[in-house]
Amino acid sequence: MRYSFTIGALVSSVFATRPFLNEPDTGLLDKIGYNFPVGSLPELEDMVGLPDFEWAARNYLPIVNYTYYRNGAAGEWSYRNNLEVYQRYRFKPRMMVDISGIKSTLPTTILGHNFSAPFYISPCAKAAYGHPDAELNLVKGANAGGILYIPSRYSSLKMETIAEAAAPDQTLFAQLKLSNDDVASKKLFTRAEAAGYKAIVWTVDAPGGSSRQRAQRFDVGASDEFTVQTWDKLQQYRNWTSLPIGLKGIQSVADARLAVDHGVPFIILSNHGGRNLDGSPSPLEVALEIHETDPSIFQEIEVLADGGVRYGTDALKLLALGVKAVGIGRPFMFSNVYGQEGVEKVIDIMKTEIAGDAANIGVADLKSINPDYVKWQPNFWYT
């Protein structure tokens, strides 16, 4: 008994003293210098991982602009968990596998639309805080990289302007955060359909206000509007548009099952980037809950997920559970400080990491990745 107590105390001590690594130290400052001037951008070639772009954006942008992208809810425990949860689970690599064709297996489909890789640009507001060309860099970068872009309802540019900048054959989904004003909401559906968007992403994980304390200090906090979001409202919205409507912000297996039962074509597991409810689960935890209790959901509906993905290994753990594609938000907003080239660099990094990491765990075809490649018992010693 005394031995057990000692081990428990040691684990508690580790949690109490371990620092949170928002951007792990991988030698960026060793390369560019610890006295790199504030307000300047490192060379794009020095950006070798997604966390590098956050350091660059924080060093370059006014604090208000950076804070708008960076903030989380309350004490930011869910924001932190989104980043750290992936490291609680270890791979079970298999060797002696012919992985020579892995790169050719990255392309996927979402709602029948073809894309070059199983990740996409998540809806994030106010791209003008990162670059004067705002969302134009994101839509053009997504086209160059062959991935899906989902512009935010609160983009700096109008949804029509973003759609006009897209290539003729480019696929865009429109994210909508709908209000209690049915007249205004109906107009949004009409505008999205007329502009050529191929699907609606209805964000349902923020019906109430949130305590974004970091954001409030710089007057870039969230709305405190309380919005009615029900299955009856979903049916009402379906009557307003011919576009498929998916739900973003599913955080339980129960709601995932209800989405299937209500004929929803796709869902996005998400907790709003940890920005709305502190204590909400990460998308990986929700995906694992579905896998353990109702795995057929992954076959009955297209499941996407976003939140905390910073590495190819993060994406692979979600894909292994049955998620079809993963969303990346903040890293793209931070990369926008470099313009379209920054957006394209993030896409290239993620494609390289996903292919290389899949090969290293012995996956010959990305479509064949499954839960057996990961040990799903959490290991807390490393987080």
N, C-alpha and C positions, 0 to 999 in steps of 0.2 A: 504493500500500500504506500509506503514511504517513497519507494522508487517511482511509482506512478505519479505521485504528487510532484516529484522533482521534474519529471519529463513534462508534465502539464505546465508547470511554472516556467520552464524553459521556452516552451512554445509560445506562451503568453508574452514572454519577454521579447521574443523575436518579432511578434506582431507590433508590440509597443514601440520598438526602436527602429524598425526597418523603414528607411525613407521611401517615399513614393517617387518612382522614376517616370515622370511625364515624358521625358526624352532620354532614353538610356545613353550613356556615354560610349560612343563608338569611335571617338577620335576626331570629331569634326573640328573642335577648337585646337587640337594638336596640329591640325593641318593649316587652318586659316589664321591661327594666333589667338591667344586669350585676350588680347587687347583689340580685337577686331572692332572697328568703330561702330557705335550705335547709329542707326539710321542708314546703314549701308547694307547692300546685299552681297553675300558671297557669290562666287561664280556658280553658274548652274551646274557645271561639271563637278563641283564639290558636293552636290546633293546626290548621295548614293542610296539613301533610304528614306521612307516616308516621314519618320520623325525629324529628319534634317530640315524639312520644309517648315515645320513649326518653329524651330529655333530661328530660322532665317526670317520668318514673318514677324516673330516677336521682336527681333532685333531691328527690323526695318519699319514696321508700321507704327503709327501713333497708338498709344496704349488703348484708346477707346475702340479703335478698329480691331485690334488684336483681341481685346476682351469680348467683343461681340461674338467672335467665333469660338473662343476658348471656354466661355463660362458654362457652368453646370448648376444643377439645382442644390440649394441649401449648402450642406457641408461637402458636396461633390463626391460623396461616397459611391454613388452609382456610376458617375463619370469615371472614377478611379477603377471601380470593379470592371467596367467595360473593357478597359485596357489590360488589366491584370489577369482576368479570368482565364484567358487562353493558355497562360503558362502553368496553370494547375493540372493540365492534362498532358501526358507524355505520349509520343508516338511509339508504335511498335514496328519499326522498319523491317522490311523483308529485303534480303540481298539476292544476288544472282538472278535478277529479273531483267529481261530485255526492255529497256526504257527508251530505246532510240527514237520511238515515234511519239513521245509524250507531247511535244510542242504542237503537233498536228491535231491533238485531241482537246485543245483549249476551247475552240468555238462551241457555242451553245445557243439555245433558243430561249426566249422569254415570251410567252403568249404567242408562240409561233414565229416571232421575229428573230432573224439571225444576227448574232453578235460574235465578235472575235475572241471573247474571253468571258468567264463566268463572274465578272464583277462589273459594277456600274457606278455612275456618279450620283450619289444620294442628293435629295433636295436639301439645299442649304440657302438661306436668304442672304440678300445684300452683298452680292459679289463685288459691287463697286467699292466696298470697304477695303478690298485687296488690290484692285486695279481699275483704272478709268474705263477700260473696255468691258468690265463687269462680266456678265454671263456670256458675252460673245466669245470670250476665250474658252469657256467651258463647252459650249456647244460645238465650236470648231475643233477643239481638242478631242472631244468625244468622237466626232466624225473621223478625224485622222487616225484615231486608235481603234475605231470600229466597235465602240462600246455604247451602251445605253446611257442617256442623260435624262434625268428627271428634274426639270427646273422647279424651283420653289414657288409657291403662291406669292411669297413675299420677296421675289427677286427684285433686283434694282431696275431691271428692264421689264417692259410689258411682255406678256406671254407671246403676243403676236410678233414683237420685235425679235425675240429669241427664235421663234419658229422660222421667221423669214431668213435668218442667218444660217439655218440648217441646210445641209446638202439635199438635193432633190429626193434621194432615196434614203435619207436618214430617218431613223425612228426615234421619236421623243414621246415620253409619257408626261402628263401634267399633274403635279401635286397640288391638291386643293385642301386648305384648312377652311372649312365652311362655317358660317355664322348662323345665328338664329333668324336672320333676315332671308326668307325664302326667295324674295324677288332678286336680291343681289346674288344669292347662290346660284339661282337658275341661269343668270346671265353668265356666270363663270363657266358653267357647262357648255353653254352655247358658244362662247368665245373659244374654248379649248377645242371643241369639235370643228369649228370653222377654221381655226388656225392649222389644223392638220395633225394634232396630237392623236396618238393611237390608243391611249388608255388613260384612265383617271386613277390617281393614287390619292385616296381619301385618308388623311392623317387623323386617327381617332384616339391618339394617346395623350391628348392635351385638352380635355373638356373643361378643365378649371385653370385657375391661375397657378403660377409657380413661384417659389422663393429662390430666385436667381440672385443671390446676394453679391457675388462678384460683379454681375452685370449691373445691378442697381447702384453700385458705387460710382459707376461711370454713366448712369442714366441710359443704359441700353438694355433694360429689363424687359420681361415678357408682359403680354397683355393679361389683365385679370378678368377677362370675359369668361362667363360660364356658358358653355354651348351644349345644346341637346344633341346627343348622338345615340341613336337607337337602331335596331333592325328595321323598324317601320320607316325611319328616315332613309335608310338605304334603299328600300323599295321605292320610296318617293323619288329619290335621285335617279334610280334606274328608269323611271318614267320620263325623265327629262333629257336623256341622252341615249344614243345608240352605242356609245363607247363602253367597253368593259370597265367596271369599277372594282379596284382592289383596295384592301384595307392595310394601312401602315400603322404599326404600333401594337400589334398583337403580342401579349405578354403572358399568356397562359395556354395550356393545352385545351382547357375548356372553351375558350374563345376561338381557338383554331378549329376545333370540332364544329362549333356553331357556324363558323364561316363556311365550312364544307356543307353543312346542312342547309345553309341559305344560298347555296349555289354561287358563292364568291369565286371568281376565277383565279385569284392569287392573293396572298397575304405577305406582309413584310414584318418579320419579327424585329421589334425595335422598341427601345425605351426613350426615344427622342434624344439620343446621344447623351443620356443622363442629365438632360437639361430641364426636365419637367417634374419628376417625382423622385426624390432621393429615397432609396430603398427599393426601387424597381429592379427587376432582374435583367441581366444582360441577355442579348439574343442567343448566345451560346447556351446559357442555362435553360432558356425556353426551348431551344431546339433539342437539348438533351432530355428535357421533360417529355416532349412529344415522342422522341425515340423510345423512351422507357415505358410510356403508358399508352400511347396510341399511334404507333409508327405508321399505320396505313395512311395517315394524313398526308405524308410526303408523296404518296402515289395518287391521292384523290384531289390534290390541289397543288398549284405551283407555290412553293414556299421560298421566299427570299428573306434576307436578313441583313441588318446593318447595325453597327455600333462597335467601336473600338478596334476595327481591323486596321492593322498597321504593317503586317507582314504576310508573305505568302503562306506561312505556316498557320496564321490565324484563319485565313480563308479556307485552307484545306480542312481544318477541324470542323468548320461549319458544313462544308461540302460533304465531308465524310458522314455526317449525320443525316443527310438527305436534302439539305438546302441547295437550291438550284443555282443561285447567284447571290453574291454578297455586295452590299453597298458600302461605298467609302465616301465620307463627307468632308470632315475638317481638313484632311491632308490635301484634298483638291482645292479647298478655299485658300489654304496657306500657299499652295503651289502657284496660285493665280497671281501672286506678287511678281512672278516671272513672266506673266502673260501666257499665251497659248503654249509656248515652249515648255513652261513649267507643268502645265496640265498634261502634255504629251509625255513628259519625263516620268510623271507618276504612273501613267499607264504602262510605259515600257518597263519600269521597275517591277510593277506588280506581275506583269506577264512573265518576266524573267524569273522572279522568285517562285511563283506558283509552279512553273514548269520544273525548275531546278529542285525545289523542295519535294515535289511529287516524285521525281526520279529518285531522290535520296531515301524516300520511304518505300520504294519498290512498287510504285504505281505505274503500270505500263500505259494505261488509258485512263484519263481523268474521269471519264464517265463510269469507271468501275470502282472508284474509291468508295469505301464503305466503313461502317463503325469499327470493323476489326483492325483497322490501322492505328487506332488510338486506344490507350488504356484509360477508361472512363472513371477510374477511381481518383478523385482529386488528391494532389500532393501539395500540401500547404507549406512545406519547408522551403519552397523556392519562390514564394510570393509574399 
